[in-house]
Amino acid sequence: MKLAPDYVPAHGLLVGKSVLVTAAAGAGIGFAVAKRAAEEGCRALFISDVHERRLHEAVKAIQTETGLQQVHALLCDVSQEAQVQNLIDNAHAQMGGIDVLINNAGMGTSKRIVDMDDDEWNKVIGVTLTGTFRVTRAALRVMQPRGRGCIINNASVLGWRAQTEQAHYAAAKAGVMALTRCAALEAAEFGIRINAVAPSIAIHAFLKKSASEELLNELSAKEAFGRGAEPWEVANVMIFLASDYSSYMTGEVVSVSSQRA
């Protein structure tokens, strides 16, 4: 397996902006993009997750590693409308407005369609797709009066490509892609941009616990670089989409993958 490149130094891409990231605890893409936002100079950062201990650990890690002290946190299950509204209300109030929202919350399981019950299907769709819709809806309601804002959704290459035992997750991620495109048209008149990234595989500690080494090696071998992405490599593309360097991009889904190079 090939080695990842060196960590990219910050370039001040988010100086003066306030950033909200969902599902930012732990070691995955959410934490990586939250940390990257702090490194890129955001003035305030608000993170949420459903894991209280890991959420507070994430706050301390970001403060220690980046020096940003304006890091707020709140528990939020994006499948619950009241919790989503509470998150947006608190983030908007404590940061003096939300400039950037990164919808990272999602979940998946592995199950063949014939063995999948309604509850499992609904849970994956409810968090991954409907949760993204809920947070986007609530954020737009506070972004639109300000006449600016940027939303980045975390989709997946499975929104385009087929994989066995992933019908629910793939359907949810394809829905996130369609939601991104439609919401972008509605938001454009308010000066708000909405884009998405579609990673293939990003290797992190939680994934290593939830998937076998054999499966991860198999998926990594399909990548042109012979390895899965580092979470921060996906985060870098999210930061680009959140920055003014992507000012003419909206409704786009950017593949962060070497799978079909």
C-alpha positions in Angstrom: 0.0 0.0 0.0 1.3 3.4 -1.0 2.0 6.1 1.7 -0.2 9.2 2.0 1.3 12.5 1.1 2.5 15.0 3.7 -0.2 17.0 5.5 -0.9 20.2 3.5 -0.1 23.5 5.4 -2.9 26.0 5.9 -3.4 28.9 3.5 -5.9 31.1 5.5 -8.9 30.0 3.3 -11.6 30.6 5.9 -10.3 33.7 7.7 -13.1 35.5 9.3 -15.8 32.8 8.7 -17.9 30.9 11.2 -18.2 27.2 10.6 -20.7 24.5 11.8 -19.8 20.8 11.3 -22.1 17.9 12.1 -20.8 14.5 13.2 -17.4 16.0 14.1 -16.3 13.8 17.0 -14.0 10.8 16.6 -11.3 10.3 14.0 -13.2 10.5 10.7 -13.9 13.1 8.0 -16.0 15.3 10.4 -13.2 15.8 12.9 -10.7 16.3 10.1 -12.7 19.0 8.4 -13.4 20.8 11.7 -9.7 20.8 12.6 -8.9 22.0 9.1 -11.4 24.8 9.3 -9.7 26.0 12.5 -6.3 25.8 10.9 -7.6 27.8 7.9 -8.4 30.7 10.2 -12.2 30.5 10.9 -13.1 33.0 13.6 -15.5 30.5 15.3 -16.2 26.8 15.1 -19.3 24.9 16.2 -19.3 21.1 16.2 -22.0 18.5 16.9 -22.2 14.7 17.3 -24.3 12.1 19.2 -21.3 10.9 21.3 -20.9 13.2 24.2 -17.5 12.1 25.5 -15.9 12.1 22.0 -17.5 15.4 21.2 -15.8 17.1 24.2 -12.5 15.3 23.4 -12.8 16.8 19.9 -13.2 20.3 21.2 -10.2 20.0 23.4 -8.1 18.5 20.6 -9.0 21.2 18.2 -8.3 24.0 20.7 -4.9 22.4 21.7 -3.7 21.5 18.2 -4.9 24.7 16.4 -5.0 27.4 19.0 -8.6 28.4 18.2 -10.4 28.9 21.5 -13.8 29.8 20.0 -14.9 26.1 19.6 -18.5 25.3 20.7 -20.2 21.9 20.9 -23.6 20.5 21.2 -25.1 17.0 21.1 -27.3 16.5 18.1 -29.1 13.6 16.5 -29.9 14.8 13.0 -32.8 12.3 12.8 -34.6 14.4 15.5 -36.0 17.7 14.2 -36.1 19.4 17.7 -32.4 18.7 18.2 -31.5 20.0 14.7 -33.4 23.2 15.3 -31.7 23.6 18.7 -28.3 23.1 17.1 -28.9 25.8 14.4 -30.3 28.2 16.9 -27.4 27.8 19.2 -24.8 27.9 16.5 -26.3 31.0 14.9 -26.5 32.8 18.3 -23.1 31.9 19.7 -21.2 32.5 16.5 -23.1 35.6 15.4 -24.4 33.8 12.2 -23.4 30.7 10.3 -21.2 31.3 7.3 -20.4 27.7 6.5 -22.3 24.5 7.2 -20.7 21.1 6.6 -23.3 18.3 6.6 -21.2 15.3 7.6 -23.6 13.2 9.6 -24.5 9.9 8.0 -24.6 6.2 8.8 -24.5 2.9 7.0 -24.8 -0.9 7.6 -24.2 -3.9 5.3 -27.2 -6.0 4.4 -28.7 -7.7 1.3 -32.0 -6.3 0.3 -33.9 -9.6 0.9 -32.6 -9.6 4.5 -33.2 -5.9 5.3 -36.2 -4.9 7.3 -37.9 -1.5 7.2 -36.3 -0.3 10.4 -32.8 -0.7 9.1 -33.7 0.9 5.7 -35.5 3.8 7.4 -32.6 4.4 10.0 -30.0 4.8 7.3 -32.2 7.0 5.1 -33.3 9.0 8.2 -29.9 9.9 9.3 -28.0 10.1 6.0 -30.5 11.8 3.7 -33.4 13.2 5.8 -30.9 14.4 8.4 -29.0 16.3 5.8 -32.3 17.8 4.6 -33.3 18.9 8.1 -30.0 20.6 8.9 -29.9 22.3 5.4 -33.5 23.5 5.9 -32.8 25.0 9.3 -29.5 26.6 8.2 -31.1 28.2 5.1 -33.7 29.8 7.3 -30.9 31.8 9.1 -28.6 32.2 6.1 -31.1 33.6 3.7 -31.8 36.8 5.7 -28.1 37.5 5.8 -27.7 37.1 2.0 -24.7 34.8 2.2 -23.6 31.4 3.3 -22.1 28.1 2.0 -23.2 24.5 2.6 -21.1 21.4 1.8 -22.7 18.0 2.0 -20.9 14.7 2.4 -22.2 12.3 -0.3 -20.4 9.2 -1.6 -19.3 7.6 -4.9 -21.9 5.0 -4.0 -24.4 7.6 -5.0 -23.2 6.8 -8.6 -21.9 3.3 -8.4 -23.4 -0.1 -7.3 -22.2 -2.2 -4.4 -23.8 -5.3 -2.9 -25.3 -4.9 0.6 -25.3 -1.1 0.2 -28.7 -0.4 -1.4 -30.0 1.7 1.5 -26.7 3.7 1.9 -26.3 4.2 -1.8 -29.9 5.3 -2.2 -29.4 7.8 0.7 -26.2 9.2 -0.8 -27.7 9.5 -4.3 -30.5 11.4 -2.6 -27.9 13.7 -1.0 -26.6 14.5 -4.4 -30.0 15.3 -5.8 -30.8 17.4 -2.7 -27.6 19.3 -3.2 -28.4 20.2 -6.8 -32.0 21.2 -6.1 -31.3 23.2 -2.9 -28.5 25.0 -4.8 -30.9 26.4 -7.3 -33.2 27.6 -4.5 -30.4 29.1 -2.5 -28.6 30.9 -5.3 -30.9 33.9 -5.3 -29.9 34.6 -1.7 -26.2 34.4 -2.4 -25.8 31.0 -0.9 -23.8 28.2 -2.5 -24.4 24.5 -1.9 -22.1 21.8 -3.1 -21.1 18.2 -2.1 -18.1 15.9 -2.1 -18.3 12.2 -3.0 -15.5 10.3 -1.3 -14.7 6.6 -2.2 -13.0 5.3 0.9 -11.3 7.3 3.7 -9.4 5.2 6.2 -9.7 6.1 9.9 -9.8 4.4 13.3 -13.6 3.9 13.5 -13.7 2.4 10.0 -11.0 -0.1 11.0 -13.2 -1.2 13.9 -16.4 -1.6 11.9 -15.0 -3.2 8.7 -12.6 -6.2 8.3 -9.0 -5.6 7.2 -9.7 -7.9 4.2 -12.5 -5.7 3.0 -10.6 -2.4 3.5 -7.6 -3.9 1.6 -9.9 -5.0 -1.2 -11.5 -1.5 -1.5 -8.1 0.3 -1.2 -6.7 -1.9 -4.0 -9.4 -0.5 -6.4 -8.0 3.0 -5.9 -5.5 4.2 -8.5 -3.1 5.2 -5.7 -3.4 1.8 -4.1 -4.6 3.2 -0.8 -7.7 4.8 0.7 -7.8 8.5 1.3 -6.7 10.1 4.6 -9.7 11.9 6.1 -7.9 15.2 5.8 -7.6 14.7 2.0 -11.4 14.7 1.8 -11.5 17.6 4.3 -9.2 19.7 2.0 -11.7 19.5 -0.8 -14.6 20.5 1.6 -12.5 23.5 2.7 -12.0 24.5 -0.9 -15.8 24.4 -1.5 -16.3 26.4 1.6 -13.8 29.0 0.6 -14.1 32.0 -1.8 -11.9 30.1 -4.3 -15.0 28.2 -5.3 -17.2 31.3 -5.6 -18.7 30.3 -9.0 -19.5 26.7 -8.0 -22.9 25.6 -6.8 -25.0 22.5 -7.2 -21.8 20.5 -7.9 -20.8 17.0 -6.6 -17.0 16.7 -6.5 -15.6 13.1 -6.5 -12.8 12.8 -4.0 -11.6 9.4 -5.4 -8.9 7.8 -7.4 -11.2 4.8 -8.0 -11.8 5.3 -11.7 -8.7 7.4 -12.7 
